[in-house]
Amino acid sequence: MMENGKAVILIVDDKPANILVLESLLGSPDRTLISANSGSEALKKALEEEVDLIILDVQMPDIDGFEVAQLLKQKKRTRDIPIIFATAESKEHSFVMQGYSEGAIDYLFKPLDPDIARAKVAVLLKLQMQQKELREKNISLQNAALLINNSADIIGIIDAESFMIEEINPAFQVILGFSPQEAINKSLFYFLQPEDESRVKEMLDARKDRLSFETYTLCKDQTWKWLHWNIVVSKEKWFVNTRDITEQKFAEKRKQEQERAEQSLKQHKLITEVTIQAQEKERTELGRELHDNINQILATVRMYLKMSATNPSKQEELIARSADNLDHAIEEIRKLSKSLVAPSLGDMGLLVALKELAEEINIAGDLKVSVITEITESIKIDKNMEVMLYRIAQEQLNNVRKYASATHAVISLSMDRRHLSFSIADDGIGFDTTQKAKGIGLKNISSRVDFYSGDLSINSEPGKGCELEISIPLH
């Protein structure tokens, strides 16, 4: 069949007049007629063109029709082309049988009967077209079978009512270890876990014509594999294509673990960096406190002691003043030490420590701090987390006292089964959170919260105070 869809008929005769007669009888829009004036030319055209039917004159000078037919049947390309012999020779039985033995399908006897000639050609062309279509379908089926049998994916057919496997390719054995014979006539769910069976049956309730799902499936050798199923539902059958995605799953898991490790390393680096910055800040503040406060008190004591040595009349008074200043210095050192270590956390817990912190600030008088909580002192929180929250309270209240110009601050603490919530709110001057960059204090707080995979938010506007909110998951 030519590309334009027309049947190709090759007319072979050494007499041009006979060719013209056949062309006039057989010509139609759905046919292409080509001709040859000799047996040699006929062989050449049959090999070059895709011919559907040959009308072959028996008596030709170079090679007669029988020899041409014999040669055509020897070639793979031309052996299946039907041949009609056209002859004016004897109709004797032996002559006709010789033609059939050389591969003829039928005869046209000269002079030609137009109706018989047209009918025979039409019938033979129809049969040839049907045979050619069958051959093409067989080739397609063979190719499809090769693709299915050599596919790395499981391909099969399952009854949509009984879920019985009707057909399955060899990949089923390669992937799961069960041979096709072991699989056929067994339910698909024989090879799946009960939870997968329930999940698939729930999907069926949606009445979709396509299903897609993953299963973690036990193989015949007791190993486990991840499978991705694609199913097309048609005419009460499931057409299944299943891929082994075990390596892909493991690769994704390794990637996620690597990303978590990289994130953890990055987080620890950040925590280390912020911790070092916080330590430097604490050292700086400690140095300033020792220099500006305690050092000045001790310098005053030294001055009084020197004066007492040269002023005997005031010696007792100066020594008394020195003792008072030494007591003051000791108290300041005690306060400074307590700001660096929270002794209440060891025995009495976070709630007591926060209340003591609030009381100490309240004594100073510049800021009134309240502690609000529904948590009782009997409820225990992880000790490291308690210290972390106490340090955050110290840091934030220190920021409030220095920068917020606030008169009141409230520490709130609550907890449910999943989260611990902690907040510090003040009524100070506030700030624009979109403009003000985080200082070392807030970075230190953020790093502490990140360590526990918590969430930190700061809500503030100019003139409306500030609220620091923390939520930490409880595992």
Protein Blocks (a to p, Z undefined) as FASTA:
>chain_A
ZZkopacdddddfbfklmmmmmmmmgcfkbccdddfbfklmmmmmmmpccfbdcddfbdf
klcfklmmmmmmmpmklmmpccddddfbdfbfklmmmmmmnopabdcdddddfklmmmmm
mmmmmmmmmmmmmmmmmmmmmmmmmmmmmpcbdcddddfklopafbdcfklmmmnopafk
lmgopafklmpcfklmmmmmmmmmnopabdcdddddddfkopacddddddddeehiacdd
dddfklmmmmmmmmmmmmmmmmmmmmmmmmmmmmmmmmmmmmmmmmmmmmmmmmmmmmmm
mmmmmmmmmmmmlmmmmmmmmmmmmmmmmmmmmmmmmmmpcfklmmnojmlmmmmmmmmm
mmnopaccddddfbdfklccdfklmmmmmmmmmmmmmmmmmmnopabdcddddddfkbcc
dddddfbebpafklmccdfklmmmmmmmmmnopacdddddehiapadddddddZZ
